[in-house]
Each structure stands twice: as structure tokens, then as C-alpha cells.
Amino acid sequence: MSASMINIAAECLKTGRTSVWSIHLGKYVCSDSEEGREALRDQQEVAAHAHAINPQFKLVFLTAAGGTVLFVLLCLVLSLLAGKEPPPLFEKIIMGFFDMAKIGFGAMVGLLGGKKLQSPVSHGGVDSAGS
């Protein structure tokens, strides 16, 4: 299951277009490309098109990933600025940013897991029924 989630995340980072899973190539391809049109023509992959990675999903995933990275960096910078004994209010601010980073990470994992469970085909050599 994790290999499939990594494939979905990698595809979200690569392009902003709709992507479909190609069984023959073993990877996501742009639906506008020759490989994508070939994948859509194949009768087995028509069902995969219903669960393609669309640009809206990619935008939400990248927003969650960007926010997570931003809050992690804010936590690190503020922790370094605070020193060994930060004031209580400063410590609460740092912990608030850390909570936001945890929320962002949970959102990313939830998006990837939901997309994996929604997909009727096997991605990355991992059988969807056995994961």
C-alpha cells in the first residue's frame, strides 16, 4: 500500500494535469499524452480513469504538503531563536505551529490513503486486495 501512496504523491509533485494509471508502463501518465490515450483505450483501464488523479486533488495535496513544510520550518526557526529556556508564551506558539505541522501530515496521509483505497487497480506492484 505504501508504494502506491508514494506513486500518487510523486505524480502530484510532477504535473498539474489529470493523470491515469497505465498498467503496461506501471506508472501514472498524463491523460493528454499518447501513453495516456493508450491507457484510456484499454478496456481494463477505463475503470481506472474514474479514479484518476485530477488537478484539484493535486492542488489540495500540494497545499497540505507546502503548509506542513512551512510549519515545520517555523517550528525549527522559532526553537533556535528561543534558545534553551523560552518564555512560556513563546513555547506555546512553537507548540501551536508544531500542531499545525502534525495536522498537515495527517491530511497528506489521509489524502493518499483515500486515493489508494478508491483505486480499483494495483499500483506499484502492490495488490490492492492484499494491502
CNS distance restraints for C-alpha pairs under 8 A (distance, minus, plus):
assign (resid   1 and name CA) (resid   5 and name CA) 6.42 0.50 0.50
assign (resid   1 and name CA) (resid 116 and name CA) 7.47 0.50 0.50
assign (resid   1 and name CA) (resid 126 and name CA) 6.31 0.50 0.50
assign (resid   1 and name CA) (resid 127 and name CA) 7.94 0.50 0.50
assign (resid   1 and name CA) (resid 128 and name CA) 7.19 0.50 0.50
assign (resid   1 and name CA) (resid 131 and name CA) 5.23 0.50 0.50
assign (resid   2 and name CA) (resid   6 and name CA) 6.15 0.50 0.50
assign (resid   3 and name CA) (resid   7 and name CA) 6.27 0.50 0.50
assign (resid   3 and name CA) (resid 123 and name CA) 7.45 0.50 0.50
assign (resid   3 and name CA) (resid 124 and name CA) 5.78 0.50 0.50
assign (resid   3 and name CA) (resid 125 and name CA) 7.98 0.50 0.50
assign (resid   3 and name CA) (resid 126 and name CA) 7.09 0.50 0.50
assign (resid   4 and name CA) (resid   8 and name CA) 6.31 0.50 0.50
assign (resid   4 and name CA) (resid 116 and name CA) 6.73 0.50 0.50
assign (resid   4 and name CA) (resid 122 and name CA) 7.84 0.50 0.50
assign (resid   4 and name CA) (resid 123 and name CA) 5.01 0.50 0.50
assign (resid   4 and name CA) (resid 124 and name CA) 5.42 0.50 0.50
assign (resid   4 and name CA) (resid 126 and name CA) 7.02 0.50 0.50
assign (resid   5 and name CA) (resid   9 and name CA) 6.19 0.50 0.50
assign (resid   5 and name CA) (resid 112 and name CA) 5.43 0.50 0.50
assign (resid   5 and name CA) (resid 113 and name CA) 6.70 0.50 0.50
assign (resid   5 and name CA) (resid 116 and name CA) 6.45 0.50 0.50
assign (resid   6 and name CA) (resid  10 and name CA) 6.01 0.50 0.50
assign (resid   7 and name CA) (resid  11 and name CA) 6.19 0.50 0.50
assign (resid   7 and name CA) (resid  27 and name CA) 7.40 0.50 0.50
assign (resid   7 and name CA) (resid  28 and name CA) 7.65 0.50 0.50
assign (resid   7 and name CA) (resid 123 and name CA) 7.52 0.50 0.50
assign (resid   7 and name CA) (resid 124 and name CA) 7.03 0.50 0.50
assign (resid   8 and name CA) (resid  12 and name CA) 6.27 0.50 0.50
assign (resid   8 and name CA) (resid  28 and name CA) 7.97 0.50 0.50
assign (resid   8 and name CA) (resid  53 and name CA) 7.77 0.50 0.50
assign (resid   8 and name CA) (resid 112 and name CA) 6.82 0.50 0.50
assign (resid   9 and name CA) (resid  13 and name CA) 6.47 0.50 0.50
assign (resid   9 and name CA) (resid  61 and name CA) 7.99 0.50 0.50
assign (resid   9 and name CA) (resid 112 and name CA) 7.09 0.50 0.50
assign (resid  10 and name CA) (resid  14 and name CA) 6.35 0.50 0.50
assign (resid  11 and name CA) (resid  15 and name CA) 6.60 0.50 0.50
assign (resid  11 and name CA) (resid  19 and name CA) 7.72 0.50 0.50
assign (resid  11 and name CA) (resid  28 and name CA) 6.76 0.50 0.50
assign (resid  12 and name CA) (resid  16 and name CA) 7.11 0.50 0.50
assign (resid  12 and name CA) (resid  53 and name CA) 7.84 0.50 0.50
assign (resid  12 and name CA) (resid  58 and name CA) 4.93 0.50 0.50
assign (resid  12 and name CA) (resid  61 and name CA) 7.20 0.50 0.50
assign (resid  12 and name CA) (resid  62 and name CA) 7.16 0.50 0.50
assign (resid  13 and name CA) (resid  58 and name CA) 7.67 0.50 0.50
assign (resid  13 and name CA) (resid  62 and name CA) 7.24 0.50 0.50
assign (resid  16 and name CA) (resid  54 and name CA) 7.97 0.50 0.50
assign (resid  16 and name CA) (resid  55 and name CA) 5.29 0.50 0.50
assign (resid  16 and name CA) (resid  58 and name CA) 6.61 0.50 0.50
assign (resid  16 and name CA) (resid  59 and name CA) 7.68 0.50 0.50
assign (resid  17 and name CA) (resid  30 and name CA) 6.55 0.50 0.50
assign (resid  17 and name CA) (resid  31 and name CA) 7.73 0.50 0.50
assign (resid  17 and name CA) (resid  54 and name CA) 6.59 0.50 0.50
assign (resid  17 and name CA) (resid  55 and name CA) 5.39 0.50 0.50
assign (resid  18 and name CA) (resid  30 and name CA) 6.02 0.50 0.50
assign (resid  18 and name CA) (resid  31 and name CA) 5.88 0.50 0.50
assign (resid  18 and name CA) (resid  32 and name CA) 7.97 0.50 0.50
assign (resid  18 and name CA) (resid  52 and name CA) 6.71 0.50 0.50
assign (resid  18 and name CA) (resid  53 and name CA) 5.62 0.50 0.50
assign (resid  18 and name CA) (resid  54 and name CA) 4.32 0.50 0.50
assign (resid  18 and name CA) (resid  55 and name CA) 5.65 0.50 0.50
assign (resid  19 and name CA) (resid  28 and name CA) 5.90 0.50 0.50
assign (resid  19 and name CA) (resid  29 and name CA) 5.30 0.50 0.50
assign (resid  19 and name CA) (resid  30 and name CA) 4.41 0.50 0.50
assign (resid  19 and name CA) (resid  31 and name CA) 5.27 0.50 0.50
assign (resid  19 and name CA) (resid  36 and name CA) 7.65 0.50 0.50
assign (resid  19 and name CA) (resid  52 and name CA) 5.71 0.50 0.50
assign (resid  19 and name CA) (resid  53 and name CA) 5.16 0.50 0.50
assign (resid  19 and name CA) (resid  54 and name CA) 6.46 0.50 0.50
assign (resid  20 and name CA) (resid  28 and name CA) 5.33 0.50 0.50
assign (resid  20 and name CA) (resid  29 and name CA) 5.51 0.50 0.50
assign (resid  20 and name CA) (resid  30 and name CA) 6.36 0.50 0.50
assign (resid  20 and name CA) (resid  31 and name CA) 5.87 0.50 0.50
assign (resid  20 and name CA) (resid  36 and name CA) 6.52 0.50 0.50
assign (resid  20 and name CA) (resid  39 and name CA) 7.47 0.50 0.50
assign (resid  20 and name CA) (resid  40 and name CA) 7.86 0.50 0.50
assign (resid  20 and name CA) (resid  48 and name CA) 6.81 0.50 0.50
assign (resid  20 and name CA) (resid  49 and name CA) 5.92 0.50 0.50
assign (resid  20 and name CA) (resid  51 and name CA) 7.95 0.50 0.50
assign (resid  20 and name CA) (resid  52 and name CA) 4.94 0.50 0.50
assign (resid  20 and name CA) (resid  53 and name CA) 6.60 0.50 0.50
assign (resid  21 and name CA) (resid  26 and name CA) 7.33 0.50 0.50
assign (resid  21 and name CA) (resid  27 and name CA) 5.83 0.50 0.50
assign (resid  21 and name CA) (resid  28 and name CA) 4.35 0.50 0.50
assign (resid  21 and name CA) (resid  29 and name CA) 6.30 0.50 0.50
assign (resid  21 and name CA) (resid  39 and name CA) 7.35 0.50 0.50
assign (resid  21 and name CA) (resid  45 and name CA) 7.57 0.50 0.50
assign (resid  21 and name CA) (resid  48 and name CA) 6.59 0.50 0.50
assign (resid  21 and name CA) (resid  49 and name CA) 7.75 0.50 0.50
assign (resid  21 and name CA) (resid  52 and name CA) 7.23 0.50 0.50
assign (resid  21 and name CA) (resid 123 and name CA) 7.61 0.50 0.50
assign (resid  22 and name CA) (resid  26 and name CA) 5.66 0.50 0.50
assign (resid  22 and name CA) (resid  27 and name CA) 5.67 0.50 0.50
assign (resid  22 and name CA) (resid  28 and name CA) 5.91 0.50 0.50
assign (resid  22 and name CA) (resid  29 and name CA) 6.63 0.50 0.50
assign (resid  22 and name CA) (resid  35 and name CA) 7.70 0.50 0.50
assign (resid  22 and name CA) (resid  36 and name CA) 7.28 0.50 0.50
assign (resid  22 and name CA) (resid  39 and name CA) 5.38 0.50 0.50
assign (resid  22 and name CA) (resid  45 and name CA) 7.38 0.50 0.50
assign (resid  23 and name CA) (resid  27 and name CA) 7.19 0.50 0.50
assign (resid  23 and name CA) (resid  39 and name CA) 7.58 0.50 0.50
assign (resid  23 and name CA) (resid  45 and name CA) 7.64 0.50 0.50
assign (resid  24 and name CA) (resid  39 and name CA) 7.97 0.50 0.50
assign (resid  26 and name CA) (resid 123 and name CA) 7.08 0.50 0.50
assign (resid  26 and name CA) (resid 124 and name CA) 6.38 0.50 0.50
assign (resid  26 and name CA) (resid 125 and name CA) 7.77 0.50 0.50
assign (resid  27 and name CA) (resid 123 and name CA) 7.38 0.50 0.50
assign (resid  27 and name CA) (resid 124 and name CA) 7.12 0.50 0.50
assign (resid  29 and name CA) (resid  33 and name CA) 7.31 0.50 0.50
assign (resid  29 and name CA) (resid  35 and name CA) 6.55 0.50 0.50
assign (resid  29 and name CA) (resid  36 and name CA) 5.50 0.50 0.50
assign (resid  30 and name CA) (resid  35 and name CA) 7.56 0.50 0.50
assign (resid  30 and name CA) (resid  36 and name CA) 5.47 0.50 0.50
assign (resid  31 and name CA) (resid  35 and name CA) 7.61 0.50 0.50
assign (resid  31 and name CA) (resid  36 and name CA) 4.18 0.50 0.50
assign (resid  31 and name CA) (resid  37 and name CA) 6.06 0.50 0.50
assign (resid  31 and name CA) (resid  40 and name CA) 7.76 0.50 0.50
assign (resid  32 and name CA) (resid  36 and name CA) 5.99 0.50 0.50
assign (resid  32 and name CA) (resid  37 and name CA) 6.59 0.50 0.50
assign (resid  33 and name CA) (resid  37 and name CA) 6.26 0.50 0.50
assign (resid  34 and name CA) (resid  38 and name CA) 6.15 0.50 0.50
assign (resid  35 and name CA) (resid  39 and name CA) 6.11 0.50 0.50
assign (resid  36 and name CA) (resid  40 and name CA) 6.17 0.50 0.50
assign (resid  37 and name CA) (resid  41 and name CA) 6.19 0.50 0.50
assign (resid  38 and name CA) (resid  42 and name CA) 6.50 0.50 0.50
assign (resid  39 and name CA) (resid  45 and name CA) 6.09 0.50 0.50
assign (resid  39 and name CA) (resid  46 and name CA) 7.91 0.50 0.50
assign (resid  40 and name CA) (resid  45 and name CA) 5.82 0.50 0.50
assign (resid  40 and name CA) (resid  46 and name CA) 5.56 0.50 0.50
assign (resid  40 and name CA) (resid  49 and name CA) 6.91 0.50 0.50
assign (resid  41 and name CA) (resid  45 and name CA) 7.45 0.50 0.50
assign (resid  41 and name CA) (resid  46 and name CA) 7.16 0.50 0.50
assign (resid  42 and name CA) (resid  46 and name CA) 6.72 0.50 0.50
assign (resid  44 and name CA) (resid  48 and name CA) 7.75 0.50 0.50
assign (resid  45 and name CA) (resid  49 and name CA) 6.55 0.50 0.50
assign (resid  46 and name CA) (resid  50 and name CA) 7.22 0.50 0.50
assign (resid  47 and name CA) (resid  51 and name CA) 7.32 0.50 0.50
assign (resid  47 and name CA) (resid 120 and name CA) 7.15 0.50 0.50
assign (resid  48 and name CA) (resid  52 and name CA) 6.24 0.50 0.50
assign (resid  48 and name CA) (resid 119 and name CA) 6.71 0.50 0.50
assign (resid  48 and name CA) (resid 120 and name CA) 6.41 0.50 0.50
assign (resid  48 and name CA) (resid 121 and name CA) 6.56 0.50 0.50
assign (resid  51 and name CA) (resid 115 and name CA) 7.75 0.50 0.50
assign (resid  51 and name CA) (resid 118 and name CA) 6.73 0.50 0.50
assign (resid  51 and name CA) (resid 119 and name CA) 5.72 0.50 0.50
assign (resid  51 and name CA) (resid 120 and name CA) 7.88 0.50 0.50
assign (resid  53 and name CA) (resid  57 and name CA) 6.40 0.50 0.50
assign (resid  53 and name CA) (resid  58 and name CA) 7.07 0.50 0.50
assign (resid  54 and name CA) (resid  58 and name CA) 6.53 0.50 0.50
assign (resid  55 and name CA) (resid  59 and name CA) 6.11 0.50 0.50
assign (resid  56 and name CA) (resid  60 and name CA) 6.31 0.50 0.50
assign (resid  57 and name CA) (resid  61 and name CA) 6.09 0.50 0.50
assign (resid  58 and name CA) (resid  62 and name CA) 6.00 0.50 0.50
assign (resid  59 and name CA) (resid  63 and name CA) 6.03 0.50 0.50
assign (resid  60 and name CA) (resid  64 and name CA) 6.22 0.50 0.50
assign (resid  61 and name CA) (resid  65 and name CA) 6.13 0.50 0.50
assign (resid  61 and name CA) (resid 108 and name CA) 6.22 0.50 0.50
assign (resid  61 and name CA) (resid 111 and name CA) 7.02 0.50 0.50
assign (resid  62 and name CA) (resid  66 and name CA) 5.86 0.50 0.50
assign (resid  63 and name CA) (resid  67 and name CA) 6.02 0.50 0.50
assign (resid  64 and name CA) (resid  68 and name CA) 6.09 0.50 0.50
assign (resid  64 and name CA) (resid 104 and name CA) 5.36 0.50 0.50
assign (resid  64 and name CA) (resid 105 and name CA) 7.47 0.50 0.50
assign (resid  64 and name CA) (resid 107 and name CA) 6.61 0.50 0.50
assign (resid  64 and name CA) (resid 108 and name CA) 6.20 0.50 0.50
assign (resid  65 and name CA) (resid  69 and name CA) 6.25 0.50 0.50
assign (resid  65 and name CA) (resid 104 and name CA) 6.74 0.50 0.50
assign (resid  65 and name CA) (resid 105 and name CA) 7.30 0.50 0.50
assign (resid  65 and name CA) (resid 108 and name CA) 6.66 0.50 0.50
assign (resid  66 and name CA) (resid  70 and name CA) 6.10 0.50 0.50
assign (resid  67 and name CA) (resid  71 and name CA) 6.15 0.50 0.50
assign (resid  67 and name CA) (resid 101 and name CA) 7.27 0.50 0.50
assign (resid  67 and name CA) (resid 104 and name CA) 6.53 0.50 0.50
assign (resid  68 and name CA) (resid  72 and name CA) 6.16 0.50 0.50
assign (resid  68 and name CA) (resid 100 and name CA) 7.21 0.50 0.50
assign (resid  68 and name CA) (resid 101 and name CA) 4.61 0.50 0.50
assign (resid  68 and name CA) (resid 102 and name CA) 7.43 0.50 0.50
assign (resid  68 and name CA) (resid 103 and name CA) 7.86 0.50 0.50
assign (resid  68 and name CA) (resid 104 and name CA) 4.91 0.50 0.50
assign (resid  68 and name CA) (resid 105 and name CA) 6.24 0.50 0.50
assign (resid  69 and name CA) (resid  73 and name CA) 6.15 0.50 0.50
assign (resid  69 and name CA) (resid 101 and name CA) 7.28 0.50 0.50
assign (resid  70 and name CA) (resid  74 and name CA) 6.17 0.50 0.50
assign (resid  70 and name CA) (resid 101 and name CA) 7.95 0.50 0.50
assign (resid  71 and name CA) (resid  75 and name CA) 6.10 0.50 0.50
assign (resid  71 and name CA) (resid  97 and name CA) 5.53 0.50 0.50
assign (resid  71 and name CA) (resid  98 and name CA) 6.57 0.50 0.50
assign (resid  71 and name CA) (resid 100 and name CA) 6.51 0.50 0.50
assign (resid  71 and name CA) (resid 101 and name CA) 5.23 0.50 0.50
assign (resid  72 and name CA) (resid  76 and name CA) 6.30 0.50 0.50
assign (resid  72 and name CA) (resid  97 and name CA) 7.39 0.50 0.50
assign (resid  72 and name CA) (resid  98 and name CA) 6.55 0.50 0.50
assign (resid  72 and name CA) (resid 101 and name CA) 5.83 0.50 0.50
assign (resid  73 and name CA) (resid  77 and name CA) 6.10 0.50 0.50
assign (resid  74 and name CA) (resid  78 and name CA) 5.93 0.50 0.50
assign (resid  74 and name CA) (resid  94 and name CA) 7.87 0.50 0.50
assign (resid  74 and name CA) (resid  97 and name CA) 7.02 0.50 0.50
assign (resid  75 and name CA) (resid  79 and name CA) 5.91 0.50 0.50
assign (resid  75 and name CA) (resid  94 and name CA) 5.52 0.50 0.50
assign (resid  75 and name CA) (resid  95 and name CA) 7.71 0.50 0.50
assign (resid  75 and name CA) (resid  97 and name CA) 6.06 0.50 0.50
assign (resid  75 and name CA) (resid  98 and name CA) 6.12 0.50 0.50
assign (resid  76 and name CA) (resid  80 and name CA) 6.18 0.50 0.50
assign (resid  77 and name CA) (resid  81 and name CA) 6.18 0.50 0.50
assign (resid  78 and name CA) (resid  82 and name CA) 5.96 0.50 0.50
assign (resid  78 and name CA) (resid  94 and name CA) 6.61 0.50 0.50
assign (resid  79 and name CA) (resid  83 and name CA) 6.57 0.50 0.50
assign (resid  79 and name CA) (resid  94 and name CA) 7.00 0.50 0.50
assign (resid  82 and name CA) (resid  86 and name CA) 4.96 0.50 0.50
assign (resid  82 and name CA) (resid  87 and name CA) 7.86 0.50 0.50
assign (resid  82 and name CA) (resid  90 and name CA) 7.45 0.50 0.50
assign (resid  86 and name CA) (resid  90 and name CA) 6.16 0.50 0.50
assign (resid  86 and name CA) (resid  91 and name CA) 6.02 0.50 0.50
assign (resid  87 and name CA) (resid  91 and name CA) 6.25 0.50 0.50
assign (resid  88 and name CA) (resid  92 and name CA) 6.27 0.50 0.50
assign (resid  89 and name CA) (resid  93 and name CA) 6.35 0.50 0.50
assign (resid  90 and name CA) (resid  94 and name CA) 6.34 0.50 0.50
assign (resid  91 and name CA) (resid  95 and name CA) 6.19 0.50 0.50
assign (resid  92 and name CA) (resid  96 and name CA) 6.07 0.50 0.50
assign (resid  93 and name CA) (resid  97 and name CA) 6.38 0.50 0.50
assign (resid  94 and name CA) (resid  98 and name CA) 6.22 0.50 0.50
assign (resid  95 and name CA) (resid  99 and name CA) 6.12 0.50 0.50
assign (resid  96 and name CA) (resid 100 and name CA) 6.37 0.50 0.50
assign (resid  97 and name CA) (resid 101 and name CA) 6.34 0.50 0.50
assign (resid  98 and name CA) (resid 102 and name CA) 6.31 0.50 0.50
assign (resid  99 and name CA) (resid 103 and name CA) 6.23 0.50 0.50
assign (resid 100 and name CA) (resid 104 and name CA) 6.20 0.50 0.50
assign (resid 101 and name CA) (resid 105 and name CA) 6.22 0.50 0.50
assign (resid 102 and name CA) (resid 106 and name CA) 6.18 0.50 0.50
assign (resid 103 and name CA) (resid 107 and name CA) 6.17 0.50 0.50
assign (resid 104 and name CA) (resid 108 and name CA) 6.29 0.50 0.50
assign (resid 105 and name CA) (resid 109 and name CA) 6.29 0.50 0.50
assign (resid 106 and name CA) (resid 110 and name CA) 5.98 0.50 0.50
assign (resid 107 and name CA) (resid 111 and name CA) 6.04 0.50 0.50
assign (resid 108 and name CA) (resid 112 and name CA) 6.20 0.50 0.50
assign (resid 109 and name CA) (resid 113 and name CA) 5.94 0.50 0.50
assign (resid 110 and name CA) (resid 114 and name CA) 5.89 0.50 0.50
assign (resid 111 and name CA) (resid 115 and name CA) 6.14 0.50 0.50
assign (resid 112 and name CA) (resid 116 and name CA) 6.14 0.50 0.50
assign (resid 113 and name CA) (resid 117 and name CA) 6.14 0.50 0.50
assign (resid 114 and name CA) (resid 118 and name CA) 6.05 0.50 0.50
assign (resid 115 and name CA) (resid 119 and name CA) 6.32 0.50 0.50
assign (resid 117 and name CA) (resid 128 and name CA) 7.71 0.50 0.50
assign (resid 120 and name CA) (resid 128 and name CA) 7.37 0.50 0.50
assign (resid 121 and name CA) (resid 127 and name CA) 7.89 0.50 0.50
assign (resid 121 and name CA) (resid 128 and name CA) 6.69 0.50 0.50
assign (resid 122 and name CA) (resid 126 and name CA) 5.74 0.50 0.50
assign (resid 122 and name CA) (resid 127 and name CA) 5.01 0.50 0.50
assign (resid 122 and name CA) (resid 128 and name CA) 5.23 0.50 0.50
assign (resid 123 and name CA) (resid 127 and name CA) 7.35 0.50 0.50
assign (resid 123 and name CA) (resid 128 and name CA) 7.69 0.50 0.50
assign (resid 126 and name CA) (resid 130 and name CA) 7.62 0.50 0.50
assign (resid 126 and name CA) (resid 131 and name CA) 7.16 0.50 0.50
assign (resid 127 and name CA) (resid 131 and name CA) 6.40 0.50 0.50
